[in-house]
Amino acid sequence: CMAAEARSASPADSTSCRVDPYPSELVEKSGLHERPADPNTRTSLIRFKTGDGHTLNAYTYRATGFSESDGPIIFILHGAARNAIDYLNRFKPIAEQYGALAIAPEFPDTIYGPGSDRYTLAVSRGKPIYSGTYMPWLWRRPDKYLYSEIEHLFEAVRQELGSSRCTYGIWGHSAGGQFVHRLVTFRPDARVDSAVAVNSGFYTLPAYGNGSDPNFFMPYGLKGTPLKEGDVRRLLEAPLVVLVGEHDTETGEES
């Protein structure tokens, strides 16, 4: 699964790339340029400002063969334990194999918590709700969804590197898998060429259902969301892989 994620599509002509109008501000960016002295141990760091004014860490690993001009860029999303660096460490051999820049942003529960709801259901102005509908005024603009921070960060990274990459890959486990599949769901225009959602506790199904069945209301389905038929069609065409481990059978807190 990780290997598939690293095989990003070839870069398109940079003149045809869609540009995100809200790039993140990179407070610390040396981690984008540092080459690992030891591929097995070296991890770097960047810091970026979010649209809601927070400064977050993102751990980075730049493969020895990564090309700033057109190398693949991959985001790794942690689970509810917020252990971004652990996920990045596991991804390093894959990044090395495919000459990629791997970036693992950290969304701390001191800001997006407690629990994982504000991390995985970050589309509203208030606390996430279950089996109901957000009033229209409660929905953030799409560029203000927390998912959109990946779009903004990708744009900032592209600009800093002078990269011609038009798309990125993204991989998430557990709560991170929820983040990934909802990014693809609620940002159907996201510049994702490969998305993998692994072992999530539950998913937002691309269905509206009938009547008042709570299983189809947000966040279990699309009732109560602003998505239209065209958005759902684009979702079903998205390069999304939902991966469930055969032995992932225990219940309990996501990690």
N, C-alpha and C positions, 0 to 999 in steps of 0.2 A: 504493500500500500504506500509506504513512504517512497519507494523507488518510483512508483507510478507518478507520485506527486512531483518528484524532482524533474521529470521529463516534460518541462514546459514547452509550449509551442514556440516555433521559431519567431524571432522578433520581426514585426512588420515594419514597413517604411515609417520612420519616425514622423513624417509629415502627415500620416493618416491616424496617428494615435489620438485618442480622446484625452483631453487634459482635464484633470479635476481642478475646479476653480478655488478649492479650499485646502491647499497643501498644508501639512503640519509644519509648525516651526520646530526645526531641529535645534535643541538647546545644546546637545553634545552629539557630534557626528563622527568622531574619530573612528568609531567602531565599524564604519562603512568602508574604511580605507586600510585598516590594519590587516596585514597578512599573517597568518598563524605561524609562529616559530615552531610549534609542535601541534600538528593536526589533531592529536589525541587529547590534548588538554586545553588548548587556547580558546578562550571565549572573550569576546569584546562586548562593549556596551554603547548604546546610543540613548539619548533622552529626547523626548518630544512633547510638545504641548498639544493637548486635546482641545476640541471646540468648546468644551465646558470649562476650560481654564486650568485643568490639572496638568502637571508635568509627570510623565510616566517613563519608566525604564523599558527598554527593549534590548534583550540580549541578542548578539549577532555572532554568526560564524561565517567567515569568508573562505571558501575553498581556495586552495593554492592555485587552482586553474581558473578561478573566476575572472571573467572579463567585464570591466566596468562599462564597456560600450554596449554589450549585448548579452551578458550572462543572465541565466535564469534567476529570478527572485522568488523566494518562497516564504510564506508566513506560517508559523506554528502557533496554535492557540491552546493554552493550558486548560486544565479542568478546574473544578471548584477549589482545589488545594492551592491554586495560584503559583505553582512551582514551575514557572516558565523555563528556568535554566535547566531543570532536569530533562524536560522534553527536548530542548535544544541539544543537550549533550548526547541524547540518543539519536538525534538526527544527523550529527556531524559526519558519520561515514557515508551517508547518502548524499549529503551536500558535496563531499569530496569526490564521490564517484561521478557526479554529474556537473561539477564545476559551478555550483550554485552559491548564492548568498542567502543564508537562512536567517530569518528574523523572528524572534519570539517575544512579542509584546507582553507586558505584565499588567493586568488589570487588578490591582490589590483590593482585597475585601474591605479595607479601611475606607475606600472610596466607593467601590461598586459591590457593596455587601450590606449586612452579613448574608450568608448563603450565596446562591449564584443567580438569583432572579434578575438583579439589576445588571448583571453581566450578560446573561443569555436572552433577556426579554427587554432590551434597552431601546424601545421605540416610543415610549410615552413620557410625558412631562412629570408624571407622578409614579407612585408605586405600581408595579405590574399587577394586573388582575387576572383571575382565572375564571373560565366559563362565563364570560360576560362580554361586554363590548365597550370599547373606549368611546367616549364622546368625541366628535370630530376635533374639538379644540384641545383634547388631550394628546393627540398625535403630534410628535415632533415633525419638523420638515425632514425628508429623507437624508439630507446632508448632515442632520444633527443626530441621527441614530448612532448608537455606539458602534454598530457594525461599520459605519462609514469612516470611522477612524482608520481602518485598514486602507480604504481608498485614499484618504488624505495622506497617510504615512507613505504609501507606495508612490504617490506623486512627489512628495518631498525627497524620497530616496532617488527616484528617477532623475530629478533635477540636480541633486547633489553629485550624482555619478556621471551625469551627461549620458544617461543610458537611452538606447533606442527601444528598449523593451516596452511593448504596449500593454502587456498583460502579466499577471502573476499567478502563482499557485498558492493554495492555502490548505492547511491540514489541521484538524482539531480533534481532540479526544474528550469524551464524556461531556462536561459542560462546554468545552471548547468545540465539540462536535455540534452542539446546539447552536453555538455562535456561528459556526461556519454555514450550517444549512439555512439558518435564518438570514444571514448576510445574503446568500444567493436568492432567498425567497423575497426579502423586502427591499433588496437593491438589485432588481433584475438587470440593471445597467452596469453592474459591477464588472470591472475589467479582469475577470477570473478566467483562466484557461483550464484550470484543473482544481476541483474542490473535493476534499475527502472528509466526511463526517464519521467519526469512529465511536462506537459504543455509547451513544447518547441515551440518557434516561427516557426521553420521549422526544417526539418530533412535532412540528407544526405541519399537519397534513395539507396538501394542496387541494382542499375540498371545502365546500360550504354546507353540505348536508341539507336536510329538510327540517322545517319547523323549528322547534326550540331545543333540539338535542344539544346538550352542553358539550358533547364530544367534538362538536364542529366549531365551537366558539374559540376565539383567541385565548390561549396560545396553542390549543390542540388542533384547531383548524383555522380557516380564513374568515369565518363569520366575525363581523365587527372590525374588520380591517379595511383599509382604503384600496386594497388591491383589486384590479379589474380583470376581466377575462384575458385580455392581452398579456397582463403581467403573469398570470398563471401559465399561459402558453409558453412564455419565455422561460419560466421556471422549469417546466417539463423538458425544455430543450437544453437546459444548462448542463455543463460538464461536471455533474455532481455524482459522487460515489458514496453510498451509505454502506458502511462496513460494520458488521456485528460479529464479534468473536464467538466461536462455537462454544467456548467454555465461560463466556461472560454471563453467568446465570445467577450470581448473587445479587441480593437487593441491599440497599443501604445508601449512604451518602456518596455523591459523586466525588471523584478525585481527578 
